[in-house]
Amino acid sequence: MSGSVAHIWRHPIKSHGREALERVTIEAGHTMPWDRAWAVTHDRSKADGSQWAPCANFSRAAKTPTLQAITAILHETSETITLTHPDLLPITFQPDSEEDRFLAWVEPLMSENHNQSTGLVRVVGRGMTDSDFASISLNNLASHRAISQYTGQSLSPLRWRGNIWLAGLEPWEEREWVGKHLRVGEVEFEIREEIGRCKATTVNPATGDVDVDTLKALRDLIAEQHFGLYAYPISSGRIALGDLVELL
């Protein structure tokens, strides 16, 4: 195989915005720095910020599609975040101390028929990924293009909310990597499992509207609702755009 890093994304608040990066430094055994650093609880959540909790405890695009259209910029020194959405004015706030401002900002986006957002939680040193282990998601651009071609639409990769996108591969070859090791830039990963996908991927990330049945496309193409990989970093190092990818 011969591949390279095409895109790097982090999501400072789980399901509430994404941010493109040119490079990132990964620490062994940890999630991507500042990725899913905060998560938004709802009125039936049992998460209290003391430990990792499953995604059902948080507001997310699978239940509230409009959240998918949020973009984010994290200001690391001040630990403030700027969020934008096509239907709202931008907001810059500090998640740990200005929770009420955030909740007021996001309230117009929430679905009336689902749980309402109630707060922000943060587990220091552990991003609130969907996996119960510290993971970084890897995705194949060629597989994404196969889905676009099948649906007859030009789909944005952002609907998958992935961390690292790989170019120069064959469609679906990443599905053969589970249980193997992969080097991306300076970092060695153990590929733990494929990512099971939900209705969030049916949402257009530019508009927040449900527009394509990506789940049916996956079932038709590969007979499963899997796309991308959960990878566990077993070494520390830097990953940058253009870095090579090597199956070990």
C-alpha positions in Angstrom: 0.0 0.0 0.0 1.0 3.6 -0.5 -0.9 6.4 1.1 -0.5 9.8 2.7 -2.3 12.2 5.1 -4.8 14.4 3.2 -6.7 16.0 6.0 -6.6 16.4 9.8 -9.6 17.4 11.8 -10.5 17.9 15.4 -13.8 18.5 17.1 -13.3 20.5 20.3 -16.9 20.0 21.5 -18.4 16.6 20.6 -20.9 17.0 17.8 -20.7 20.7 17.9 -18.2 21.8 15.2 -15.0 20.8 13.4 -11.7 22.4 12.8 -9.0 21.7 10.2 -5.4 21.3 11.3 -2.1 21.2 9.4 -0.3 19.0 12.0 -0.9 17.5 15.3 1.3 15.9 18.0 -0.1 12.6 19.4 0.7 11.1 22.7 0.7 7.3 23.1 -2.5 6.0 24.7 -4.4 9.2 24.3 -7.0 10.7 22.1 -6.1 13.5 19.7 -5.4 16.7 21.7 -8.5 18.8 22.2 -10.6 16.4 20.1 -14.0 15.9 21.8 -12.5 17.6 24.9 -16.0 18.7 25.9 -19.3 17.1 25.4 -22.8 18.5 25.8 -25.1 16.7 28.3 -28.9 16.6 27.9 -31.8 16.3 30.3 -31.6 12.5 30.5 -27.8 12.3 30.7 -26.0 10.4 33.4 -22.6 11.8 32.5 -21.1 14.0 35.2 -17.6 14.6 33.8 -15.9 12.2 36.2 -15.1 9.6 33.5 -15.8 8.6 29.9 -19.5 8.1 29.1 -21.2 6.6 26.0 -22.5 8.9 23.3 -26.2 8.3 24.3 -25.5 10.7 27.2 -24.8 13.7 24.9 -26.5 15.9 22.4 -25.4 14.9 18.9 -26.3 15.2 15.3 -27.9 11.8 15.1 -30.8 13.2 17.1 -30.4 16.9 16.1 -29.2 17.2 12.5 -28.8 21.0 12.6 -25.7 20.5 14.9 -23.8 19.0 11.9 -23.5 22.5 10.3 -21.4 24.0 13.2 -17.8 24.9 12.6 -15.3 25.6 15.4 -12.0 27.3 16.1 -10.3 26.5 19.4 -8.0 29.1 20.9 -5.8 26.8 22.9 -4.0 29.4 25.2 -7.2 30.9 26.5 -9.2 27.6 26.1 -12.0 29.6 24.4 -13.9 28.4 21.4 -15.5 30.3 18.5 -18.5 28.5 17.0 -20.3 29.4 13.7 -23.5 28.2 12.1 -25.2 29.4 8.9 -28.4 30.2 10.9 -26.8 31.9 13.9 -24.4 34.7 14.8 -20.9 33.5 15.8 -20.1 33.0 19.5 -16.8 33.0 21.3 -16.9 31.6 24.9 -15.0 29.6 27.5 -16.7 26.2 27.9 -15.6 25.7 31.5 -17.0 29.1 32.8 -19.5 30.3 30.2 -21.8 27.3 29.9 -25.0 29.3 30.0 -23.9 31.5 27.1 -23.3 28.4 25.0 -26.6 26.8 26.0 -28.5 29.9 25.0 -26.6 30.0 21.6 -27.3 26.4 20.7 -30.9 26.3 22.0 -32.5 27.5 18.6 -30.8 24.5 16.9 -32.2 21.8 19.2 -35.0 19.5 18.1 -38.2 20.0 20.1 -38.9 16.3 20.0 -35.6 15.2 21.6 -33.7 15.8 24.8 -32.6 19.4 25.4 -29.0 20.3 26.1 -28.3 21.1 29.8 -24.5 21.5 30.2 -20.9 20.9 29.2 -18.7 18.2 30.7 -14.9 17.7 30.4 -12.8 14.7 31.4 -9.2 16.0 31.6 -6.9 13.9 29.5 -9.7 11.9 27.8 -11.6 13.0 24.7 -15.2 11.9 24.6 -14.9 9.7 21.6 -17.6 7.1 20.8 -15.2 4.3 21.6 -14.7 3.2 25.2 -10.9 3.3 24.6 -8.8 6.3 23.6 -9.2 6.3 19.8 -8.3 8.4 16.8 -10.4 7.8 13.7 -8.8 7.0 10.4 -10.7 7.3 7.1 -10.0 6.5 3.5 -10.9 9.2 0.9 -11.2 6.5 -1.8 -13.9 4.7 0.1 -15.7 8.0 0.6 -15.6 8.7 -3.1 -17.1 5.2 -3.7 -20.1 6.2 -1.7 -20.4 9.5 -3.5 -20.3 7.7 -6.8 -22.9 5.2 -5.7 -25.3 7.9 -4.5 -24.6 10.1 -7.6 -23.9 13.1 -5.4 -20.8 15.0 -4.4 -20.7 14.3 -0.7 -18.5 16.2 1.8 -16.2 14.0 3.9 -17.1 16.1 6.8 -20.3 14.2 7.4 -18.2 11.3 8.8 -16.6 13.6 11.5 -13.2 11.8 11.1 -9.9 12.8 12.5 -7.3 11.7 9.9 -8.1 11.2 6.2 -5.8 9.1 4.0 -5.3 9.5 0.3 -3.7 7.3 -2.4 -5.4 4.1 -1.3 -7.8 1.6 -2.9 -11.5 1.8 -1.9 -12.3 -0.2 1.2 -8.7 -1.6 1.6 -8.7 -0.1 5.2 -11.2 -2.8 6.1 -8.4 -5.4 6.0 -6.3 -3.5 8.6 -8.3 -4.4 11.7 -5.9 -6.1 14.2 -2.8 -4.8 12.3 -0.5 -1.9 13.0 -0.2 1.2 10.8 2.4 4.0 10.9 1.0 7.5 10.1 3.8 10.1 10.1 5.7 9.4 13.3 2.9 7.6 15.1 2.3 3.9 15.2 -1.3 2.8 15.6 -3.0 -0.4 16.5 -6.1 -0.7 14.4 -8.8 -1.8 16.9 -12.1 -1.9 15.0 -14.3 -0.5 12.3 -16.6 2.4 13.1 -20.3 1.6 13.2 -22.2 4.6 11.7 -25.4 6.3 12.7 -27.9 8.8 11.2 -25.5 11.8 11.7 -23.8 10.8 8.5 -27.0 11.3 6.5 -26.8 15.0 7.2 -25.2 17.7 4.9 -22.5 19.4 7.0 -22.9 22.6 5.2 -26.6 23.0 5.9 -27.6 20.7 8.7 -30.3 19.1 6.5 -30.7 15.3 6.1 -30.1 14.8 2.4 -28.5 11.4 1.6 -29.1 7.9 3.0 -25.5 7.0 3.6 -26.4 4.1 5.8 -28.3 2.4 3.0 -25.4 3.1 0.6 -23.1 1.4 3.1 -25.4 -1.6 3.4 -25.7 -1.9 -0.4 -21.9 -1.5 -1.0 -20.4 -3.6 1.8 -23.4 -5.2 3.5 -22.6 -3.4 6.8 -23.0 0.1 8.3 -19.2 0.5 8.9 -17.0 3.4 7.6 -13.6 4.2 8.9 -11.4 2.8 11.7 -10.8 3.3 15.4 -7.1 3.4 15.9 -5.2 3.3 19.2 -1.9 5.2 19.3 0.9 3.0 20.7 3.7 5.5 20.2 4.0 9.3 20.4 4.9 11.7 17.6 3.8 14.2 15.0 1.4 13.8 12.1 1.3 16.4 9.4 -0.4 16.9 6.1 1.4 14.9 3.4 3.0 12.4 5.8 3.3 8.9 4.5 1.2 6.0 5.7 2.7 2.5 6.1 1.1 -0.8 7.0 3.5 -2.6 9.4 
